[in-house]
């Protein structure tokens, strides 16, 4: 567990020796004394670490019970993000959130036909989100629909803190923020358009799911990522 910014914790910090290490994120809510989980990691047995046990250990470190996890926000359907969704929702009693498109795919109604690992079992989220929705979590989050990696992918933006949680719309590989790789992405063109949109936000810190977070100079890093996705012709 690493607190990378005040109230922002990584339960599985990125490992420089493992390019695609996952960053399961917990946010301390500004009011109410609760916590919000952002994505849930791969299920037990697929990776060396048990992310359910990591969440339990986090709660012990904060001297709270599992019921302190009030919400689970999902960025998209892929198994490394939804692998522990059902078990953590049951253990915590948390409300669960996803974009309405992803919610359908997570429920396997219909089954998603695109690249990446699919959910192992269907799950119905509590609340279906759309672009521009606000979520009363952390210090206030705004939902940004960022299609590309998957059709209903979302990023979560905390305007009061200038922090962007990108999911897999962007990732850091070899120290560079970039649009997610084509082999894992539904539409690279849509992903590039989403990167262009995110670069227009007032962002200081970019917290990705794969790779090291960009804690300072986030907007400039976003603009460079967009420029690369557009072959150097990007303008925000």
C-alpha positions as semicolon CSV with decimal commas, in nm:
position;residue;x (nm);y (nm);z (nm)
1;X;0,000;0,000;0,000
2;X;0,134;0,341;-0,100
3;X;-0,030;0,680;-0,044
4;X;0,080;0,858;-0,362
5;X;-0,124;1,173;-0,295
6;X;-0,327;1,277;0,010
7;X;-0,617;1,035;0,026
8;X;-0,508;0,840;-0,284
9;X;-0,372;0,490;-0,216
10;X;-0,232;0,227;-0,452
11;X;-0,287;-0,126;-0,321
12;X;-0,068;-0,289;-0,584
13;X;0,196;-0,031;-0,677
14;X;0,345;-0,052;-1,024
15;X;0,667;-0,254;-1,039
16;X;0,937;-0,124;-1,271
17;X;1,027;-0,484;-1,359
18;X;0,668;-0,567;-1,459
19;X;0,549;-0,340;-1,739
20;X;0,181;-0,404;-1,692
21;X;0,156;-0,414;-1,312
22;X;-0,188;-0,304;-1,200
23;X;-0,270;-0,017;-0,969
24;X;-0,586;-0,095;-0,773
25;X;-0,677;0,241;-0,619
26;X;-0,854;0,336;-0,297
27;X;-0,974;0,693;-0,240
28;X;-1,050;0,840;0,101
29;X;-1,380;1,024;0,081
30;X;-1,371;1,388;0,189
31;X;-1,689;1,350;0,390
32;X;-1,850;1,066;0,578
33;X;-1,533;0,880;0,670
34;X;-1,574;0,621;0,395
35;X;-1,358;0,498;0,108
36;X;-1,407;0,438;-0,262
37;X;-1,242;0,154;-0,454
38;X;-1,147;0,219;-0,815
39;X;-1,136;-0,109;-1,012
40;X;-1,069;-0,446;-0,848
41;X;-0,777;-0,633;-1,007
42;X;-0,746;-0,986;-1,139
43;X;-0,909;-1,270;-0,945
44;X;-0,719;-1,485;-0,697
45;X;-0,495;-1,741;-0,862
46;X;-0,423;-1,537;-1,176
47;X;-0,163;-1,315;-1,010
48;X;0,072;-1,365;-0,712
49;X;-0,119;-1,121;-0,492
50;X;-0,474;-1,168;-0,365
51;X;-0,639;-0,829;-0,415
52;X;-0,933;-0,913;-0,189
53;X;-0,681;-0,978;0,090
54;X;-0,508;-0,651;-0,003
55;X;-0,835;-0,460;0,042
56;X;-0,891;-0,633;0,376
57;X;-0,537;-0,542;0,484
58;X;-0,591;-0,183;0,375
59;X;-0,902;-0,157;0,590
60;X;-0,713;-0,296;0,889
61;X;-0,437;-0,039;0,834
62;X;-0,700;0,237;0,842
63;X;-0,865;0,082;1,151
64;X;-1,198;0,043;0,972
65;X;-1,414;-0,252;0,871
66;X;-1,480;-0,364;0,515
67;X;-1,812;-0,179;0,526
68;X;-1,610;0,146;0,513
69;X;-1,572;0,077;0,139
70;X;-1,888;0,257;0,029
71;X;-1,847;0,250;-0,350
72;X;-1,670;0,050;-0,619
73;X;-1,615;0,247;-0,939
74;X;-1,532;0,050;-1,254
75;X;-1,358;0,205;-1,553
76;X;-1,432;-0,080;-1,796
77;X;-1,521;-0,446;-1,836
78;X;-1,180;-0,616;-1,871
79;X;-1,107;-0,890;-1,618
80;X;-0,805;-0,716;-1,463
81;X;-1,049;-0,441;-1,360
82;X;-1,357;-0,647;-1,273
83;X;-1,200;-0,973;-1,153
84;X;-1,288;-0,918;-0,787
85;X;-1,596;-0,703;-0,836
86;X;-1,855;-0,956;-0,725
87;X;-1,670;-1,082;-0,417
88;X;-1,573;-0,731;-0,300
89;X;-1,925;-0,601;-0,354
90;X;-2,057;-0,887;-0,140
91;X;-1,795;-0,848;0,132
92;X;-1,821;-0,469;0,160
93;X;-2,186;-0,405;0,074
94;X;-2,062;-0,122;-0,149
95;X;-2,263;0,032;-0,429
96;X;-2,110;-0,047;-0,768
97;X;-2,085;0,189;-1,066
98;X;-1,999;0,158;-1,436
99;X;-2,088;0,331;-1,761
100;X;-2,417;0,198;-1,899
101;X;-2,243;0,032;-2,194
102;X;-1,986;-0,142;-1,976
103;X;-2,255;-0,238;-1,727
104;X;-2,427;-0,437;-2,000
105;X;-2,104;-0,614;-2,094
106;X;-2,017;-0,684;-1,728
107;X;-2,360;-0,843;-1,694
108;X;-2,285;-1,041;-2,016
109;X;-2,600;-0,900;-2,172
110;X;-2,471;-0,907;-2,441
111;X;-2,134;-1,083;-2,424
112;X;-1,859;-0,839;-2,527
113;X;-1,688;-0,913;-2,857
114;X;-1,361;-0,727;-2,851
115;X;-0,998;-0,761;-2,739
116;X;-0,894;-0,819;-2,378
117;X;-0,991;-1,062;-2,104
118;X;-1,365;-1,084;-2,044
119;X;-1,542;-1,105;-1,706
120;X;-1,558;-1,463;-1,579
121;X;-1,913;-1,437;-1,448
122;X;-2,197;-1,191;-1,502
123;X;-2,253;-0,915;-1,247
124;X;-2,517;-0,641;-1,234
125;X;-2,382;-0,307;-1,111
126;X;-2,593;-0,090;-0,880
127;X;-2,578;0,229;-1,085
128;X;-2,524;0,289;-1,455
129;X;-2,332;0,605;-1,540
130;X;-2,321;0,835;-1,840
131;X;-2,086;1,109;-1,955
132;X;-2,091;1,413;-1,729
133;X;-2,239;1,240;-1,425
134;X;-2,108;1,336;-1,082
135;X;-2,020;1,077;-0,820
136;X;-2,019;1,179;-0,454
137;X;-1,686;1,012;-0,379
138;X;-1,336;1,128;-0,281
139;X;-1,360;1,507;-0,318
140;X;-1,618;1,494;-0,595
141;X;-1,565;1,299;-0,918
142;X;-1,690;1,373;-1,269
143;X;-1,742;1,090;-1,517
144;X;-1,576;1,129;-1,858
145;X;-1,679;0,879;-2,124
146;X;-1,350;0,785;-2,294
147;X;-1,438;0,527;-2,561
148;X;-1,160;0,350;-2,744
149;X;-1,002;0,092;-2,520
150;X;-1,359;-0,040;-2,480
151;X;-1,683;0,120;-2,600
152;X;-1,801;0,234;-2,257
153;X;-1,466;0,306;-2,092
154;X;-1,469;0,599;-1,847
155;X;-1,214;0,812;-1,666
156;X;-1,289;0,983;-1,334
157;X;-1,177;1,343;-1,279
158;X;-1,148;1,523;-0,945
159;X;-1,157;1,893;-1,046
160;X;-1,096;2,029;-0,697
161;X;-0,769;1,835;-0,679
162;X;-0,683;1,837;-1,053
163;X;-0,643;1,459;-1,048
164;X;-0,742;1,237;-1,340
165;X;-0,792;0,862;-1,292
166;X;-0,761;0,725;-1,645
167;X;-0,824;0,350;-1,615
168;X;-0,680;0,209;-1,938
169;X;-0,763;0,503;-2,165
170;X;-0,397;0,587;-2,106
171;X;-0,112;0,397;-1,945
172;X;0,255;0,453;-1,864
173;X;0,497;0,225;-2,048
174;X;0,873;0,269;-2,021
175;X;0,816;0,593;-1,830
176;X;0,594;0,753;-2,096
177;X;0,223;0,829;-2,080
178;X;0,054;0,695;-2,392
179;X;-0,273;0,573;-2,537
180;X;-0,332;0,205;-2,462
181;X;-0,178;-0,047;-2,702
182;X;-0,374;-0,136;-3,014
183;X;-0,386;-0,510;-2,944
184;X;-0,591;-0,448;-2,629
185;X;-0,806;-0,168;-2,772
186;X;-1,148;-0,177;-2,940
187;X;-1,080;0,135;-3,150
188;X;-0,743;0,311;-3,156
189;X;-0,895;0,608;-3,339
190;X;-1,157;0,655;-3,067
191;X;-0,887;0,615;-2,801
192;X;-0,688;0,897;-2,963
193;X;-0,997;1,120;-2,970
194;X;-1,059;1,046;-2,602
195;X;-0,698;1,137;-2,521
196;X;-0,747;1,468;-2,701
197;X;-1,055;1,541;-2,492
198;X;-0,881;1,458;-2,163
199;X;-0,589;1,685;-2,254
200;X;-0,829;1,979;-2,237
201;X;-0,884;1,928;-1,865
202;X;-0,698;2,121;-1,597
203;X;-0,492;1,828;-1,469
204;X;-0,189;1,820;-1,243
205;X;-0,177;1,447;-1,159
206;X;-0,260;1,152;-1,385
207;X;-0,316;0,820;-1,209
208;X;-0,314;0,530;-1,454
209;X;-0,402;0,167;-1,391
210;X;-0,091;0,030;-1,564
211;X;0,242;0,196;-1,484
212;X;0,368;0,471;-1,258
213;X;0,143;0,771;-1,185
214;X;0,232;1,112;-1,326
215;X;0,210;1,324;-1,013
216;X;0,312;1,660;-1,163
217;X;0,274;1,818;-1,506
218;X;-0,019;1,595;-1,594
219;X;-0,179;1,816;-1,859
220;X;0,145;1,850;-2,053
221;X;0,193;1,473;-2,038
222;X;-0,163;1,426;-2,168
223;X;-0,099;1,664;-2,456
224;X;0,218;1,474;-2,553
225;X;0,031;1,144;-2,540
226;X;-0,236;1,288;-2,767
227;X;0,026;1,425;-3,006
228;X;0,185;1,081;-3,040
229;X;-0,154;0,917;-3,098
230;X;-0,219;1,171;-3,377
231;X;0,123;1,130;-3,542
232;X;0,257;1,456;-3,401
233;X;-0,030;1,670;-3,537
234;X;-0,232;1,689;-3,217
235;X;-0,361;2,022;-3,089
236;X;-0,576;2,052;-2,773
